[in-house]
Amino acid sequence: MQIDCQAITKQFCLDAITIHVMNKFKSPITNLFIIVIAIALLTLISPEEKSLGANVRIVYLHGAWVLTAEITFIFAALAGLLGLILKNDIFHAWSAALGRTGIVFWVTYLPLSLFAMQSNWNGLFLAEPRFRLAMMFAVTGILLQIGLWIFNISWLTSLGNIIYIVVLRVIFSTAENIMHPPPSPIFNSGNYVIIGFFVGLNLLALLAAYFLTRFFMTIKSNS
């Protein structure tokens, strides 16, 4: 009985390549990159608006990005609360990862906000109350997450994430609305095409937040 060593070697190499490719697509960062590309493409084909024209697309993206940041902060607080109540480290780990993801989205939403101002209103209104608060919470959030990472105390991280979103929501609820008039202009527009695209952007941004959180969880598990 003859054994075809060359064929076995070839098959082994093909299997190794297949496994490598599959593992690459299981990587949170790879999936995050794919989702970000999908978000960019969906933004480019989003419908125009009567008064802002094509420039409204950056407003859609800016809105989806900040909503994702806030939702992520809320989930970080909920996971932290479960961790504190149940004394379960897995919830503390999720709270830490979600808090880091939230601040990444919050900080990156700021340049999108500046771009939306410049594109649609031909100026940077840095004194706008809600933008000033967003800047303040960006700096505070970065310092908080760095401090929590350095101390690396699970219950303190969870507590920090709970306090952060509570203070953020309380302060923003009393902030003056100038360039962000309530209720939501998009959801009250009556244009279901615009609403559909905006919901799609939000879902993709949340998916991106999930993969970024999984990446931070991977760092935590390897540390």
Rosetta silent file (secondary structure, phi, psi, omega in degrees, C-alpha in Angstrom):
SEQUENCE: MQIDCQAITKQFCLDAITIHVMNKFKSPITNLFIIVIAIALLTLISPEEKSLGANVRIVYLHGAWVLTAEITFIFAALAGLLGLILKNDIFHAWSAALGRTGIVFWVTYLPLSLFAMQSNWNGLFLAEPRFRLAMMFAVTGILLQIGLWIFNISWLTSLGNIIYIVVLRVIFSTAENIMHPPPSPIFNSGNYVIIGFFVGLNLLALLAAYFLTRFFMTIKSNS
SCORE:     score description
SCORE:     0.000 S_00000001
   1 L     0.000  123.048 -178.559    0.000    0.000    0.000 S_00000001
   2 L   -97.370  140.486  178.288    1.495    3.324   -1.137 S_00000001
   3 L  -108.301  124.046  179.842    0.950    6.579    0.725 S_00000001
   4 L   -81.991   90.514 -177.270    0.829    9.746   -1.333 S_00000001
   5 H   -63.332  -35.374 -178.204    2.865   12.004    0.965 S_00000001
   6 H   -65.758  -42.526  179.695    2.630   14.928   -1.433 S_00000001
   7 H   -66.164  -39.679  179.396   -1.181   14.798   -1.501 S_00000001
   8 H   -64.452  -42.862  179.575   -1.347   14.519    2.298 S_00000001
   9 H   -63.492  -41.950 -179.922    1.003   17.487    2.699 S_00000001
  10 H   -63.098  -44.374 -179.966   -1.018   19.533    0.219 S_00000001
  11 H   -65.102  -38.547  178.964   -4.285   18.736    2.015 S_00000001
  12 H   -62.069  -42.752  179.290   -2.712   19.558    5.360 S_00000001
  13 H   -64.239  -41.953  179.058   -1.601   22.958    4.046 S_00000001
  14 H   -63.640  -42.033  178.036   -5.067   23.661    2.629 S_00000001
  15 H   -63.477  -40.733 -179.970   -6.685   22.754    5.947 S_00000001
  16 H   -63.903  -41.876  179.054   -4.231   24.982    7.824 S_00000001
  17 H   -64.939  -42.167  179.550   -4.974   27.913    5.491 S_00000001
  18 H   -61.388  -45.896  179.084   -8.736   27.377    5.873 S_00000001
  19 H   -62.620  -40.616  179.462   -8.484   27.317    9.662 S_00000001
  20 H   -62.877  -43.955 -179.706   -6.317   30.460    9.611 S_00000001
  21 H   -64.929  -42.536  179.989   -8.824   32.312    7.413 S_00000001
  22 H   -63.741  -40.611  178.135  -11.748   31.203    9.596 S_00000001
  23 H   -65.038  -35.251  178.432   -9.926   32.334   12.728 S_00000001
  24 H   -62.148  -41.460 -178.950   -9.227   35.709   11.117 S_00000001
  25 H   -76.580  -13.413  173.566  -12.951   36.199   10.531 S_00000001
  26 H   -84.886  -11.956 -178.947  -13.637   35.204   14.123 S_00000001
  27 L   -67.546  129.415  178.787  -11.354   38.031   15.281 S_00000001
  28 H   -58.228  -37.505 -178.368  -13.362   40.890   16.854 S_00000001
  29 H   -67.627  -40.623  176.903  -11.093   43.479   15.239 S_00000001
  30 H   -60.837  -46.546  179.374  -11.570   41.970   11.762 S_00000001
  31 H   -64.500  -37.670  177.442  -15.338   41.959   12.248 S_00000001
  32 H   -61.613  -43.730  179.449  -15.194   45.506   13.598 S_00000001
  33 H   -61.095  -42.158  179.229  -13.311   46.636   10.489 S_00000001
  34 H   -63.478  -44.056 -179.056  -15.929   45.016    8.228 S_00000001
  35 H   -65.962  -39.062  178.478  -18.790   46.655   10.123 S_00000001
  36 H   -62.368  -39.911  176.154  -17.119   50.097    9.990 S_00000001
  37 H   -62.645  -43.065  178.872  -16.824   49.747    6.202 S_00000001
  38 H   -62.263  -39.570  177.920  -20.526   48.797    6.041 S_00000001
  39 H   -62.898  -43.619  179.633  -21.390   51.871    8.156 S_00000001
  40 H   -62.086  -43.531 -179.834  -19.395   54.126    5.812 S_00000001
  41 H   -65.923  -42.774  179.454  -21.133   52.675    2.742 S_00000001
  42 H   -65.124  -36.473  177.443  -24.600   52.976    4.286 S_00000001
  43 H   -63.284  -42.008 -178.097  -23.847   56.576    5.256 S_00000001
  44 H   -64.035  -31.294 -177.797  -22.800   57.402    1.685 S_00000001
  45 L  -101.183    5.987  179.088  -26.072   56.081    0.214 S_00000001
  46 L   -63.065  150.141 -176.847  -28.336   57.485    2.930 S_00000001
  47 L   -67.405  147.654  175.550  -31.149   59.712    1.617 S_00000001
  48 L   -77.446  165.852 -179.862  -30.692   63.451    1.384 S_00000001
  49 E  -119.874  152.235 -170.521  -32.861   65.884    3.309 S_00000001
  50 L   -57.744  -46.819 -174.368  -34.767   68.870    1.908 S_00000001
  51 L   -89.529  -35.373 -177.209  -32.999   71.673    3.799 S_00000001
  52 L   -95.997  -14.051  179.244  -29.541   70.162    4.472 S_00000001
  53 E    65.860 -141.179 -177.959  -29.177   68.136    1.285 S_00000001
  54 L   -70.204  -22.210 -179.026  -26.389   65.553    1.186 S_00000001
  55 L   -65.211  -15.133 -179.786  -24.720   67.101    4.249 S_00000001
  56 H   -66.996  -19.315 -177.500  -27.416   65.544    6.410 S_00000001
  57 H   -61.588  -37.652  178.479  -25.643   62.191    6.068 S_00000001
  58 H   -69.492  -26.898  176.193  -22.962   63.184    8.572 S_00000001
  59 H   -68.181  -42.147  175.845  -25.777   64.195   10.940 S_00000001
  60 H   -56.495  -49.482 -176.424  -27.230   60.671   10.660 S_00000001
  61 H   -64.577  -43.176  179.307  -23.837   59.152   11.460 S_00000001
  62 H   -59.945  -41.557  179.714  -23.163   61.597   14.306 S_00000001
  63 H   -66.030  -43.944  179.408  -26.550   60.754   15.819 S_00000001
  64 H   -64.323  -37.108 -176.353  -26.043   56.991   15.556 S_00000001
  65 H   -68.420  -44.041 -178.128  -22.548   57.266   17.060 S_00000001
  66 H   -72.699  -34.490  175.978  -23.572   59.224   20.153 S_00000001
  67 H   -64.416  -39.962  177.518  -26.628   57.016   20.746 S_00000001
  68 H   -63.385  -41.068  177.674  -24.399   53.957   20.578 S_00000001
  69 H   -59.695  -47.006 -177.562  -22.016   55.539   23.090 S_00000001
  70 H   -67.279  -41.853  178.306  -24.838   56.234   25.539 S_00000001
  71 H   -62.151  -39.779  178.744  -26.410   52.775   25.123 S_00000001
  72 H   -64.899  -41.392  176.094  -23.009   51.198   25.708 S_00000001
  73 H   -60.632  -40.922  179.850  -22.532   53.266   28.877 S_00000001
  74 H   -63.163  -44.586  178.163  -25.964   52.109   30.083 S_00000001
  75 H   -65.557  -34.788  176.235  -25.072   48.463   29.466 S_00000001
  76 H   -61.972  -41.796  179.219  -21.754   49.012   31.266 S_00000001
  77 H   -67.817  -42.045  179.499  -23.682   50.322   34.266 S_00000001
  78 H   -64.173  -43.537  177.509  -26.199   47.456   34.166 S_00000001
  79 H   -62.912  -41.146  178.057  -23.435   44.853   33.941 S_00000001
  80 H   -63.792  -39.850  178.765  -21.632   46.585   36.804 S_00000001
  81 H   -63.767  -42.722  176.486  -24.795   46.627   38.896 S_00000001
  82 H   -62.813  -39.635  178.600  -25.285   42.886   38.333 S_00000001
  83 H   -62.301  -41.206 -179.937  -21.645   42.336   39.237 S_00000001
  84 H   -69.812  -38.625 -178.423  -22.052   44.240   42.499 S_00000001
  85 H   -73.809  -46.900 -174.741  -25.303   42.478   43.412 S_00000001
  86 H   -88.775  -10.214 -176.528  -24.318   38.946   42.372 S_00000001
  87 L    53.635   47.524 -177.269  -20.601   39.356   43.215 S_00000001
  88 L  -115.561  121.244 -174.891  -19.807   37.744   39.871 S_00000001
  89 H   -64.874  -26.930 -177.808  -16.535   38.678   38.146 S_00000001
  90 H   -65.270  -36.170  177.326  -17.860   38.035   34.635 S_00000001
  91 H   -70.433  -36.876  175.247  -20.300   40.946   34.976 S_00000001
  92 H   -62.047  -40.433  179.755  -17.504   43.158   36.307 S_00000001
  93 H   -64.582  -42.514  178.147  -15.398   42.181   33.259 S_00000001
  94 H   -65.261  -38.597  178.512  -18.245   43.051   30.878 S_00000001
  95 H   -61.836  -44.062  179.371  -18.763   46.364   32.672 S_00000001
  96 H   -61.743  -46.802 -178.087  -15.073   47.224   32.255 S_00000001
  97 H   -66.271  -42.182  179.573  -15.073   46.305   28.543 S_00000001
  98 H   -67.356  -37.010  177.448  -18.338   48.124   27.828 S_00000001
  99 H   -62.589  -41.168  178.716  -17.142   51.230   29.665 S_00000001
 100 H   -67.272  -39.969  177.532  -14.009   51.354   27.516 S_00000001
 101 H   -63.910  -42.871 -179.597  -16.060   50.850   24.348 S_00000001
 102 H   -58.658  -42.947 -178.323  -18.457   53.596   25.393 S_00000001
 103 H   -71.901  -30.415  174.845  -15.697   56.148   25.856 S_00000001
 104 H   -62.252  -45.780  179.315  -14.166   55.226   22.469 S_00000001
 105 H   -68.177  -37.708 -179.011  -17.505   55.945   20.772 S_00000001
 106 H   -65.345  -45.813 -178.829  -18.061   59.093   22.846 S_00000001
 107 H   -66.379  -42.117 -178.643  -14.652   60.568   22.018 S_00000001
 108 H   -74.513  -15.389  175.886  -14.882   59.686   18.309 S_00000001
 109 H   -72.732  -26.255 -176.803  -18.363   61.196   18.125 S_00000001
 110 H   -62.777  -48.488  175.990  -16.913   64.653   18.878 S_00000001
 111 H   -63.058  -31.027  175.614  -15.060   65.112   15.553 S_00000001
 112 H   -64.703  -38.045  178.071  -18.198   63.879   13.781 S_00000001
 113 H   -64.909  -42.969  177.989  -20.120   66.594   15.622 S_00000001
 114 H   -62.827  -41.517  179.106  -17.594   69.240   14.549 S_00000001
 115 H   -64.125  -40.117  178.642  -17.777   68.018   10.948 S_00000001
 116 H   -64.379  -40.742  177.080  -21.591   68.172   11.062 S_00000001
 117 H   -60.874  -49.756 -175.810  -21.437   71.767   12.374 S_00000001
 118 H   -65.460  -40.409 -176.386  -18.983   72.885    9.709 S_00000001
 119 H   -71.016  -37.516 -171.586  -20.778   71.122    6.850 S_00000001
 120 H  -101.645  -26.707 -176.891  -24.299   72.254    7.692 S_00000001
 121 H  -124.702    9.718  174.140  -23.902   75.567    9.513 S_00000001
 122 L    53.064   42.956  177.936  -20.541   76.805    8.154 S_00000001
 123 L   178.773  162.509  178.326  -18.940   77.207   11.543 S_00000001
 124 L  -107.341  109.296 -177.045  -17.833   75.507   14.739 S_00000001
 125 L   -93.971   74.973 -173.799  -20.158   76.429   17.591 S_00000001
 126 L   -70.943  -18.013  179.296  -17.877   75.300   20.397 S_00000001
 127 L   -86.802   -3.175  178.476  -19.817   77.289   22.995 S_00000001
 128 L   -57.492  127.603 -169.938  -23.001   75.319   22.281 S_00000001
 129 H   -53.144  -46.833 -175.394  -24.043   73.963   25.730 S_00000001
 130 H   -71.735  -29.404  177.027  -24.436   70.302   24.841 S_00000001
 131 H   -71.752  -39.623  177.435  -21.169   70.243   22.888 S_00000001
 132 H   -62.050  -40.838  177.137  -19.299   71.792   25.829 S_00000001
 133 H   -65.413  -39.605  178.767  -20.783   69.157   28.111 S_00000001
 134 H   -61.895  -40.427  176.802  -19.845   66.429   25.633 S_00000001
 135 H   -63.466  -43.369 -179.203  -16.250   67.684   25.677 S_00000001
 136 H   -62.131  -43.991 -179.308  -16.239   67.761   29.464 S_00000001
 137 H   -73.741  -23.721  174.806  -17.539   64.205   29.731 S_00000001
 138 H   -67.161  -48.620  179.312  -15.056   63.040   27.090 S_00000001
 139 H   -63.290  -47.336  179.980  -12.105   64.307   29.141 S_00000001
 140 H   -61.000  -42.966 -178.370  -13.632   63.029   32.388 S_00000001
 141 H   -64.986  -40.675  177.873  -14.452   59.674   30.820 S_00000001
 142 H   -62.326  -47.657 -179.963  -10.939   59.169   29.452 S_00000001
 143 H   -62.961  -39.773  178.895   -9.394   59.977   32.827 S_00000001
 144 H   -62.027  -48.827 -177.190  -11.909   57.735   34.584 S_00000001
 145 H   -66.092  -37.021  176.620  -11.254   54.740   32.315 S_00000001
 146 H   -64.043  -44.578  179.452   -7.476   55.186   32.592 S_00000001
 147 H   -62.660  -43.942  179.266   -7.756   55.372   36.376 S_00000001
 148 H   -64.547  -36.534  178.345  -10.005   52.303   36.568 S_00000001
 149 H   -67.184  -40.241 -179.584   -7.622   50.388   34.312 S_00000001
 150 H   -67.050  -47.316 -178.912   -4.619   51.316   36.481 S_00000001
 151 H   -69.110  -36.532  175.922   -6.306   50.398   39.777 S_00000001
 152 L    53.265   46.661  175.736   -7.829   47.252   38.216 S_00000001
 153 L  -110.043  115.475 -169.203  -10.345   46.723   41.034 S_00000001
 154 H   -57.927  -47.884 -176.599  -13.425   45.002   39.598 S_00000001
 155 H   -68.001  -33.129  178.948  -16.064   46.404   41.967 S_00000001
 156 H   -68.609  -38.602  177.055  -14.593   49.920   41.688 S_00000001
 157 H   -61.761  -46.474  178.959  -14.725   49.748   37.873 S_00000001
 158 H   -61.861  -44.437  179.433  -18.380   48.723   37.975 S_00000001
 159 H   -63.923  -40.896  178.424  -19.222   51.461   40.472 S_00000001
 160 H   -61.379  -41.566  179.357  -17.334   54.037   38.394 S_00000001
 161 H   -67.737  -35.255  177.644  -19.287   53.093   35.258 S_00000001
 162 H   -65.821  -48.877 -178.257  -22.601   53.325   37.126 S_00000001
 163 H   -62.880  -39.840 -176.669  -21.826   56.771   38.535 S_00000001
 164 H   -59.858  -51.011 -176.017  -20.548   58.053   35.174 S_00000001
 165 H   -71.328  -32.958  178.351  -23.713   57.354   33.148 S_00000001
 166 H   -64.025  -47.613  179.679  -26.015   58.519   35.972 S_00000001
 167 H   -64.541  -42.274  179.810  -24.196   61.869   36.234 S_00000001
 168 H   -58.227  -48.423 -176.900  -24.023   62.187   32.430 S_00000001
 169 H   -68.166  -39.194  179.964  -27.764   61.655   31.996 S_00000001
 170 H   -63.033  -46.850 -177.833  -28.714   63.943   34.898 S_00000001
 171 H   -68.255  -42.171 -179.607  -26.568   66.828   33.619 S_00000001
 172 H   -68.548  -27.354 -179.902  -27.606   66.417   29.971 S_00000001
 173 H   -69.068  -20.905  178.907  -31.284   66.310   30.960 S_00000001
 174 L  -103.084   -0.792 -177.436  -30.957   69.868   32.286 S_00000001
 175 L   -74.767  147.307  178.569  -28.778   71.193   29.442 S_00000001
 176 L   -71.396  136.946  178.420  -30.116   73.850   27.106 S_00000001
 177 L   -98.225  114.354  176.714  -31.088   72.627   23.622 S_00000001
 178 L  -114.822  -59.183  178.863  -29.900   74.926   20.838 S_00000001
 179 L   -98.224    3.513  178.957  -28.603   72.745   18.002 S_00000001
 180 L  -129.004   63.255 -175.479  -30.271   69.598   19.380 S_00000001
 181 L   -68.763  131.772  174.304  -33.952   70.521   19.609 S_00000001
 182 L   -83.844  161.909  -11.970  -36.244   67.824   21.063 S_00000001
 183 L   -72.943 -176.447 -174.812  -38.056   65.710   20.112 S_00000001
 184 L   -57.942  119.349  178.222  -35.931   63.810   17.580 S_00000001
 185 L   -61.585  -31.787 -178.285  -36.184   65.557   14.173 S_00000001
 186 L   -70.421  -52.969 -176.279  -35.454   62.244   12.418 S_00000001
 187 L   -72.497  -15.563  177.531  -38.090   60.101   14.130 S_00000001
 188 L  -103.886    9.871 -178.727  -40.646   62.907   13.895 S_00000001
 189 L   -75.703  -25.754 -176.208  -39.927   63.643   10.241 S_00000001
 190 L    78.892   -2.452  178.392  -42.556   61.199    8.959 S_00000001
 191 L   -92.519  103.051 -173.450  -40.074   60.120    6.269 S_00000001
 192 H   -74.118  -17.913  175.031  -39.820   56.360    6.765 S_00000001
 193 H   -70.216  -47.916  177.792  -36.933   56.020    4.313 S_00000001
 194 H   -61.106  -46.123  179.846  -34.803   58.387    6.416 S_00000001
 195 H   -59.621  -42.794 -179.704  -35.975   56.686    9.617 S_00000001
 196 H   -62.557  -44.237  178.736  -35.136   53.258    8.167 S_00000001
 197 H   -65.163  -39.384 -179.403  -31.621   54.297    7.161 S_00000001
 198 H   -66.821  -40.818  176.321  -31.031   55.900   10.561 S_00000001
 199 H   -62.239  -41.567  177.792  -32.204   52.785   12.385 S_00000001
 200 H   -60.385  -42.397  177.329  -29.894   50.723   10.146 S_00000001
 201 H   -62.827  -40.438  178.079  -26.932   52.953   11.041 S_00000001
 202 H   -63.541  -42.511 -179.863  -27.744   52.577   14.729 S_00000001
 203 H   -64.735  -41.648  178.748  -27.910   48.794   14.480 S_00000001
 204 H   -67.631  -38.887  178.638  -24.573   48.638   12.653 S_00000001
 205 H   -65.271  -38.753  176.550  -22.973   51.022   15.156 S_00000001
 206 H   -65.303  -37.097  176.993  -24.231   48.846   18.018 S_00000001
 207 H   -65.554  -39.980  176.252  -22.781   45.799   16.273 S_00000001
 208 H   -62.018  -40.415  178.160  -19.456   47.627   15.961 S_00000001
 209 H   -63.481  -36.869  178.682  -19.645   48.410   19.690 S_00000001
 210 H   -62.905  -47.020 -178.712  -20.237   44.722   20.407 S_00000001
 211 H   -67.569  -35.373  176.211  -17.134   43.636   18.494 S_00000001
 212 H   -66.315  -38.687  177.094  -15.024   46.351   20.132 S_00000001
 213 H   -63.984  -41.304  177.658  -16.278   45.184   23.522 S_00000001
 214 H   -62.141  -35.744  176.988  -15.360   41.597   22.646 S_00000001
 215 H   -63.346  -45.429  178.368  -11.878   42.840   21.763 S_00000001
 216 H   -65.074  -32.553  176.183  -11.540   44.514   25.178 S_00000001
 217 H   -66.593  -36.478  178.275  -12.801   41.302   26.787 S_00000001
 218 H   -64.818  -41.725  176.901  -10.067   39.404   24.928 S_00000001
 219 H   -61.910  -41.856 -179.280   -7.427   41.798   26.292 S_00000001
 220 H   -62.905  -44.195 -177.009   -8.850   41.316   29.785 S_00000001
 221 H   -69.961  -25.665 -179.305   -8.781   37.510   29.532 S_00000001
 222 H   -89.390  -11.555 -176.931   -5.192   37.523   28.233 S_00000001
 223 L   -84.384    0.000    0.000   -3.885   39.907   30.886 S_00000001
